[in-house]
């Protein structure tokens, strides 16, 4: 068994110890291990030389190194294997597919060759309308100079990041980018109080600076949407209504008795407001699409009187139409004076949404780049800060750029 596993990861181009507990690897490496198993196990364990492999959103959580290895593996295996590749990332679909089937509402909306599949055409078939020119609603970006500071992070340090400080103003979107090992996700968790930082403080609204604590911060106006929706964001086996209302026990059980009628009413309002495709408030969340699950996660925080919302990869695994709806809700929050932190692997999303962008590398902030509506930076403006010392030409191949160019 150990020998077969070692041959599988070696053929897949992965540098992992097969004796190590898979749960101890980060999210990207776990995803890469699953891909290696799906692609290589038919050959090494079953003797099938020409398998048919189904890959459902395989690159949604891969970092640059693992994604490059994945595309290399795919190109090698295409000589003797067939693939069904399901993805919301239109650039990837165009780059690696021979034939593309576009689905909408459970039906095939179009069939194209890769040569015919322009991004605008794919978007129109997926969503049922042409992609808006202002996809990120940049025209609604707030001018925040002189606005009150709603969150002040001071010298925050932890195991994966060090000495991070910034102010977040009312109505501002602060984008935080970097590679998977940059520490940006851990910074978001520490800022929200999900994990305890080693040093530093966060001052929320008019509160004094303090060590972050998620329960205390939620009561005082902070919301947090995690990157790993199925693991940290929802309880898949429970219904939409309970998943929506869990952070708001103070609203639904003020006297210690949960008010099911109010909970159902809140769920019905969220279904209508966020266009959540669900049979009923009792529908288990595992039966909803990724986009609809993410709408539930976002909707739960919009029920509260927010000052600050921290979003970690808010559109991961979400289709283009649902992304645009989520961007609309984020902009609406800023218009209400909420300060938003968007941590994302998608450079196009980072640029399109943010007022300014902080780039992290190996736990430290290495650049802060303005992103005004009329003068947005390009992806190539950001990449050198993420990969110092490397020439941009080394990122020119589709497989290498795909990990950073996450546009829908």
RAMO-V859090 format. One line per field, one symbol per residue. ss: DSSP state (~ for helix, > for strand, _ for the rest). phi: phi as a letter, one per 40 degrees, with the letter a starting at -180 (. if undefined). psi: psi as a letter, one per 30 degrees, with the letter a starting at -180 (. if undefined). Layout:
ss: ???
phi: ???
psi: ???
//
This chain:
ss: _~~~~~~~~~~__________~~~__~~~~~~~~~~~~~~~~~~~~_____>>>>>_______~~~~~~~~~~~~~~____>>>>>___~~~~~~~__>>>>>>__>>>>>>>_____~~~~~~~~~__________~~~________>>>>>>>>>______>>>>>>___>>>>>__~~~_~~~~~~~~~______>>>>>>_____>___~~~~~~__>>>>___~~~~~_____>~~~~~~~~~~~~~_______~~~~~~~~~~~~~~__________>~~~__~~~~~~~~~~~~~_____>>>>>_______~~~~~~~~~~~~~~~~___>>>>>___~~~~~~~__>>>>>>__>>>>>>>________~~~~~~~~_____~~~~__~~~~~______
phi: .cccccccccccgcbbccccccccccdccccccccdcccbcdccbbgccbcbbcbbfcccbccdcccccccccccccccbbbbbbbacccccdccbccbbbbbafgbccabbccccccdccccccccgacccccdcfccccccbdgccccabcbfcbacbaafcbabbcdgcbccbbiccccgcccccccdcgcbcccagbbbcfcccdaccaccccccbhbbbbcccdccbcbbdcccdccccbdcbdccbacbgbcccccccccccccdccbfccacadccdcccccdccccccccccccccccbbbbbbfcbcgbccccdcccccccccccccgccbbbbacccccdcccccabbbbafgbcbabbcbcdcacccccccddccbcgbccccbccdcccdcbcccc
psi: eeeeeeeeeeefgkiljffkkefflleeeeeeeeeeeeefeeefffgjfiljkkjjhfgfgkleeeeeeeeeeeeefffglkkjjklfjeeeeeeflekkkkkkhgljflklleefileeeeeeeefglkkkeieghffgkkjgkflkkfkjkjhkkaeglkhkklkklkgkjjkklllegfgeeeeeeeefgelklelllkjkbgllklkkjeeeeefggklkjleiefeffljeflleeeeefefhefffifgfkkjeeeeeeeeeeeeeeghkjkelffkkffflleeeeeeeeeeeffflikekkkkjifgkgkleeeeeeeeeeeeeeefggkkkjjklfjeeeeeeekelkkkkkhfkjfkkkkilefiklleffeeefeikfkkeffgfkeeefeffigk.
//
